[in-house]
Amino acid sequence: MSVTFYQILHLVSVLVLTGYTFYAFAAPPETRRRVLIIAGIASFLVVLGGFGLQAKLKVGWPGWLFVKLACWLALSALAGLGYRRRGATGALAVAAIAIASVAVLMVYTRPF
């Protein structure tokens, strides 16, 4: 597979994961199963695309990659938390925005 394929896979999967995470904050409880399945598949594709890019670009294991892994793990967990903690959806949405912002910052600056 080419680098472009992994970039598109990673980006589209991140957008789907983020979108369904925000949808989980506002969706009715009866949609839980479907939303969590889609978010889980998107989460798997995010990590698959990310590690595919890492292998193709031969970047090794820099510090920013570990930060992105932590952001992926946290964003993946937020969809389930959105259904469990209905009263805290505002705080969870702010956390999701902050996590996504840190992940994007790591991509463009690669500080360490």
C-alpha positions, 0 to 999 in steps of 0.5 A: 500500500502507498503512503497516500492510502494510509494517509487517507485511511487515517484521516477519514477514520479520525474524522469518523471516530471524532464525528461519532464520538460527538454524536454519542454525546447527543444521541438517544440511548437506543442508538448505543450499540450501533454508534459504539460499533462504528466508533470501534471500527473507526478506532481500529482503522485509525490505529491501522492507518497510523501504524501503516504510515509509521512503517512506510515513512520509517519514523521510528518511535519519537515522543510525539508518536506516544502522545498521538497514541495517548490521544487516540486511546482517550478519544476512543474511550470518550464515545462510551463515556458519552453514553454512561455519563449523560450529565457530563457531556459538555465537559466530555465535548471540551475534552474531545476538542482538546484531545483532537487539538493536541493530536493535530498539534503533534502532527504539524509540529513534531516537537520531540 
